[in-house]
Amino acid sequence: MKKWFIYVSGFFIFTCTAMLPSCSTNESVIGILVIKVIDADENPVVAEQVFLALTYEQMKTKDYFASSWTNKDGNATFIDLTPLYYWYDTEHWEDWGAIQVYAGIEQLITLRVNTPQP
């Protein structure tokens, strides 16, 4: 009877520890955001500075958290972002938006700019 109990206990402990998630997993805690800036004719806006703010008020007062430039495809890339809600804006246009960034996900959004700043 003791052998049976030892075998069952050992099997139970082994299967429980094998099913537990590892504490040393390399799960991502950051997100990536790519903002594609296009004009009214759906052409990419090249060499446009795109800004990120943490709140709407910070965006309106131009107190930005980060910035990036669009490439030849109109994409501005932001890496190593903490999963939060971000507001985005451009340098020469009055159009803006907001998005929630999630950990471990690369998100692509499109900002269609229509209204140039005076």
HUURKA-V303890 format. One line per field, one symbol per residue. phi: phi as a letter, one per 20 degrees, with the letter a starting at -180 (. if undefined). A space follows every 50 residues. Layout:
phi->???
//
This chain:
phi->.fffffffffffffffffeffffdfdffdccccddedcefemefeelded ddcecfffffemeeebbbdfefeneddcdleffbecdcbdfdceebabbe edfmceddcddeecdfff
//
